[in-house]
Amino acid sequence: MQPHEIQIIRLSLLRHLDANGTRYGLATGLLRCWIAAEGFKVSDADLEKELAYLADKKLVEDVNKKISPELRAWRITADGRDELAKLS
């Protein structure tokens, strides 16, 4: 992926997670489907890498699921919402 594509994907992930607005988060697979619908072919490994990057920046967090924790889900943090607000 090119740097500008990575930036678009990261911002898209933040927008989707913000629109979800729930503490339960969104599944990684669903996020991948939405990114693909926007025209980006992203592997599971690449998507996890970008979500890990956003988590390292404290913009998103992994939801601590008790049932089926292997099916990861993500939610936006307050810092992530603030970052999106700066871009609006």
N, C-alpha and C positions, 0 to 999 in steps of 0.2 A: 504494500500500500504506500501511496505517496503521502508526504506530511500533511498536505491540505485535506486529503481524504480522511486521515486519522483524526484531524481536528473536527471535521464535520461529523464523523461517527461519535466522537466523545460528546460533542454538544447534543447530538441527537439522543444519545443514551440519557443524558441529563434531562432533556425535555420530556422524554417518555416516562422516566421515573417521576418527574415532578407532576406530570399530568395524572399519574396513577393516584397520588395523594393518600396512600394507605401504608400503615406500618407493616403490612404483610409482604410488601414488595412485589416485584415481578420476576418471573422465572427467566433464567438465562436463555432458554430456548425461545421464549416469546420475544425477548429483546432481539435475538438473532433474526427472527422472522420479520420484525418491523424494520430492522436495518436492511435486510434483503429487499423488502418492499420499497425502500428508498433508493434501490439500485446498487447497493454495495454487496459484493460477495465477500463474506467474512467467515473464516473457519471458526470452529468452536474454540480452538487454541488462541486465535487472534482476538476473539471477543473477550475471552477470559483475561487476556493480557491487558486489554484496554480497561476492563472493569477493575482489574487489580491496580492499574495506574490511577484511576479515579479514586479508588479506595485509599491508596497511599497518600493522595492529596486531600483526603478527608471530605471528598465531595459526594461519595456514595458509601454504603456499607452493606455487607453481607448480612442477610436476615438470619438470625439464629433459629432455624427450624427444628422442632422436635420430631416431626414425622417426615420421613424421606429427606434427610439433610443432604443426601447426595444430589438432589435436584435443587441446585442453588437458586436463591432468589435475592434480589437486590432492592434497596430503597435509597432515595436521595436523602442527604443530610441537610441540616440548616445551612451549612457552608455551601453546599451545592446549590440550594435555592438562592442564596445571596449572590453566588457567582453568575447564575442565570439572570438575576435582576440587574446586575451590572452591565450585561450584554444587551439588555432590552432598550 
